[in-house]
């Protein structure tokens, strides 16, 4: 029987998305689904939710088991063909709170803190060792399995598995597949979506929309015209702010739209969150401390939400745009499918470091996930990616060597941190 193991199954809503998608897929619906977590309450909630979903949409075709804590981890992983990773080590409290509170004491403000900067570095340091333990167990009990990583920081956690084990892995983020549609809808260009073609490459959370066409027609000239007009209007004293202001400004200066949101992108560069120009926070509508705010709201909503999800015996599901089930389906059926995935570079993007994890178009079939060759990125885009990759590689050096100096070096090379703090302050 096909086995899918979900690590971090206490992420109930996300488990519903990925595993509900599997139940909606003919080649996956009768799988053994093994749920793993270290939180017994959240694990029980997710199991109950999936049992309800299995009955309501899947004729109870799937087999669902729960596995709690390190003592049961190998049982959860044994003979798995796919391992989905969605863990957050340390949780919101204390870890995420600390990631924001300590930098703030030194005048270093963040928005999301899950990918780069001090928050991203320390999330790597506490997450990568746990994921490497997973990989070690997988080498023992399911060495041929695919590790589908959804945990951030995407490049470093996926890179830890690829550099530190023999396990096959790909990092997955939904920012790629929603990028072009989001952009066109924002600009009232939905008519182009029907015959839309696009090309995206770079690194996770900083991929570049390199091409976007409708029936062969280049849409970028009109996109740039509309985006600049919207931003100019938004920057007036009585202008209406919007959520893409930083991304539109990046596109104006660098020539290409980036895959991740403005609140993410603002902390990956040295230009936006700066004590020397505090007015930019309001001008470009940058939500400081956004991730803690989201977490607090999610915690407050969960009691009501859990009633609608966990205890709903008539729970339904429609397949989402998350890549997980499509990857499994393509491998199981050998019907090719294209994704935007995070894989080792190894020359796929020729002006980025070979050891980096890059986000490129990947072909998925019975041979697994294979990154495709891009060649050179536009040099200004590659240069910006490299500033982020510096932090990724130094963070991984710290993980593998346990070097305190490498942690300092990662922070020193972070674009936002270096723009705000002196070396001694870092």
N, C-alpha and C positions, 0 to 999 in steps of 0.2 A: 504494500500500500504506500502511495506517495505520502511523504510526511513533510509538513511545514511547521517549523518551530518559530515562535514569536518571542523574542527577548525584550523584556520591558512591557509585558502584556497588560500591566496596570494602566497603561495609556489607553483607556477604554474606547474613547472616540476614534483614535487612530487605528486601534486594533479592529474596530468595526469597519473602517474604511478598507484596510488591506485584506482582512480575512473575509469580510462581506463580499468584496470583489471576487475573491477566490470561490466563494459559494455561488456566485453568479456566472462562473466560467465552467463550461462542460468538462474540460480536461482536469479540473482541480476540485470539483465540488464534493467528491467522495474521499478527500484527503484525510489523513490523521493530522489534526491541528494540535500541537503541543504548546501550551501557554506557560511562559516562565516569568517570574517576578520575585522580588524579595519582600514585597508588601502583601501580606496575606489578605487584607481587606480588599485592596484594589484588584488583586488576582481573582478573588472570588466574584467580585462584581463583573469583571470581564468575562469570566467563564459563564456566569448566569446569562449575561447579555448574548453571548455567542450561542449558547444552547437555545435561547428563545429564537434567535435569528435562524439557526439551523433548522428548527422545526417549522418556522413560518415561511421561509423562502426556499428551503433546500430538502424538504422531505426527510430531515434528519440523516442525510446522506453522509455527512462528515462525522468523524470521531473526534471528540474534544477531551483533552486531558489537561490537568493543571499541575505545575511543578514549582514548589516553593523553595527558594534559597539555594545556596551553593551546594548543599548535600544532594539536591535533586537535579542539579544542572546537567550533568552528563546524561541522565535519563531523558531529560527534555530534548537533548541534542542527538541522542543515539539514532543512527540511521536516517537522519533528516536529509532531505534533498535540497531544501531551501531554508535558510535561517534569516529571518527578518530582525534587524536590530533597531530598536527605538528607545534605548535607555537614556536616562538623564541622571548621572551620578551626583549624589548630594542633594538632588531635588531643588525646589525653589528656596526653601529654608533648610539649612543655612546657606548653601553654596551660592546661589544666584544673588541673594541679598548681599553677601560679603563681596561678590564680584563687583557690585555697584557701590557699596558704601565706602570701601577703602579707597578706590581711585577718586571718589568725590572729595574725600578729605584733602587730597592733593590738588584739587582744582581740575581733575580730569573727568569730564562728563561723557556718558555713553547713552546710546539709544536702546540697543538690543543686547550687545555683549555676548553673543553666542558663537561668533565666527572669528573675529580678529580682535585686536586690542587686548587690554589686560583681561577682560572677561573671557575672550576667546582662548587666550594662552592658558589660563588656569582651568578652563573647561577641558582643554586638551589634556592637561597634566593629570586631572582626576579621572578622565574617561578612558583614555587610551590604554592604561594598564589593565583595566577591567575587560575591555574588548580584546586585548591580547590574551587574557585568560580564557575568554570564550574561544578564541582561535586555537589555543593550545588544546582545549577539550575537543574541539571539532577535528583537529588532526588525529585525535585518538579514536573518536567514535563516529565521525561522519566526514572523512577526509575529502570526499568528492563533492560536498555540498557547496552551494553558492551562498555567500554572505551578502545579503542585500542591506546596505547600511543607510539608515535614515537619520542617524544621530549627528548633531553638530558638535564641533566644527567639522563639516563634511570632508574637507580636504585632508585634515590631519587624522581623523579617525579612520577614514578609508585608507589613507596612506600608511597608518600604523599596521593595519592588517596586511596590506600588500608588501610592505617592506619587512615586516616582522614575522611573517608566517608563510606557509605554503597554501593557504586557503585562497580560493578564488573569490574576488569581491568586486562589487561596483557600488558607488555612492549614488543615491537617488534624491532628487529635490524637485518639487513641482514648479519651481520658478521658470524652468525652461519651457514647458509645454503651455503655460498660460501667458507667456510674455507678449507674443505678437497680438493675440486676441485682446488682451488688456489694453495695450497701447492703442489699437485701432478703435476700440469702443470709447476710450477716453477722448479721442479726437473726432468722434462722430464719423468714423470711416468704416462702419460695420459692413457696408456693401462689398468691401474688398475681401471679407473673410471667406466667402464661398470658394474662391479659386486661389487661396493664399499659399504661397511658398516662402519659407524663410530658412536662414542658416544662422546658427548660434554656436559660438565657441569662446573659450577663455578658461576661467576657473569658476568654481561654485560661488554663487552670490555675486560674481562679477564676470558673468558671461557677456559677450557682446553680440548684439543683433547685427550681424555683418551684412545680411541681405534680406530684403523683404519685397516680394513682388506679388502682383495680382494679374494672372494671365500673362506673365512675362513682363509686365510694366513695373518699373522701379517705383515703389511708393515713397521712398525716402525724401525726395524733394518736397512733396506735399506734407509728409509727416513733420519735417523740420519747420516748414512755414507755419503750420497750425500750432505746433508746440511752442515756438517762439512767441507767437501772438498771444497764446494763453498765458504764458509766463509773464510777458510784459504787462498784461492786464492785471494779473494777480499781484504784481509787485507795486502797483499804485496804492496810495493810502487807503482808498476805499475798495480795493480789489478783493476778489473772492479767492482765498487760498485753496490749494488742492494738494493731493497726496503725491503728485509726481514732480514737484517743483525741482528737487535736487536732480532727479534723473533727466529732466528736460534740459537743465543747465549743463549737466555732464555731456549730453548729446550735442549741445551747442558748441562746447569747447573741444570735445574729443571726436566728434563726428558720428558717434554710434550710441544707440540706446543700450542701457545695461539691464540685465535680467532681474535683478533684485530691487526691492522697494527703496524709496528715498530714505526711509529711516535706517535701513541697513547701510545703504551706500554712503550716507553722510559720515559714518564712523570708519570707513575703509580708506578715506582720503584725508589729507591734511588741511583742506580748505574750508570746512563748513562749521565745525564745532570748535571755536577758538575764543579764548578770553580776550584776545586783541580786537576781535570784531564780534562782540556778543549780539549785535543787531541781526546778524545773519540767521540766528535761530528763528526769529520771527519772520524775517524776510522770506526765508525758504521753508517755513512751516515745518521745522524739525522737532519732533517730539522727544525731548530728553526723558530718560528713564522710562521709555515706552514698554520694555519687556517686563519689568516688575509690575507696572500698572496692568498689563494684560494678565499676568499671573494672578494678581489679587482679584481681578474681575472673574477669571475662570474659577477660582476657588469659591468665590461668593455664589456663582451660578450653579456650581456642581450639584448641590443638594436637589434643586429642582430638575436640573438636566438629567440627573441619574434616575429619577422617577420615570422620565420619558424614554430613557434608553435602556437602563439595566433591568427594570421591572416590567417592561412592556412586552407582553406575550404575543402581541400582534406586530412586533417590530418588522419593518421592511427595509429594503436596501436597493439602491440602483448603483451600478458599477461606476466608480469614480474615474478621474483622470490620473490617479496615482499609478506609477509605472509597475509596481510590484507584481500584480497579477498578470500583466501583459508579458513581462519577462518570463515568468513561470510557464505561461501558456505557450509562448514561442519556443521555449526549450522542449517542452513536453510534446508539442505537435509538429515541430520543425517547420512551422509556418513563420517566415521571417517577419520581424517587427523592428521598427527603428525607434530608438529612444535618445534622449540627451542624458548621458551618464558620466560619472566621475571615475576615471581610470588613470593608471600610471601613464605619464606622457610618452616616454620611450620614442621620441621623435615625431609624434603625431602633430604637435604644434612646434614648428622648427625653431621659433625664436623665444621659446620658454624652456626652462631647465628640464632635462630628461627625467630627473628624480621627482619632479612635481606631479601632483595629481591635478589633472586638467578635466574640463567639462567639454565633451565633444559629442558629435553624433556617433552612435554605436549601433551596430547590427546585432540583433539577437536571433539565434536559431538553435538547433540541437547542439551546436558547438559551444554555446554559451554567449557571453557578451563580448563583442569585439569592437574596440575603438577604431574609428576611421581616420585616415590621414587628412589633415587640413593644410599643412604648409605654414607659411608665415601669417601671423596676425598683423593688422596695421601696427606699425612700430609704436605709436603712442599708446595703443591699447595693450600691447605686450609689455611696454614699460610700466604701465600702471599695475598690470597683473603681477609683474615681478616684485613690486614693492610689497604685495601681499604674500607672495610665495616665499620671500625671505623669512617672514614670520612663521609660515607653515613649517619650513625645513628646520629652522632653529628650534621650534617647539618640539618637533619630532626628535631632533638630536638630544634635547633635554630628556625626553621620554626614554630613549634607548640607552643613553649614557648616564642618566641621573646627574647630569651636570647642572649645578646652580648657575654657573657662568652662562650656559646656553639659554637659561631662562632670562637672565638679564639681557643677553644679546637679542633675544626675540623681542623683548619689550623695547629695547633701544631702536630696533629697526622698524617697529610699528609706525606707520605714517602719522596717525592721529596722536599717539603718545609722544612721539618725537617732536611734533609741532607745538605741543603744550608744555612739556617738562624738560628740564635740563637733565644731563646724564646723572648727576648726583641725586636729583629728585626721583628719577626712575629707580 
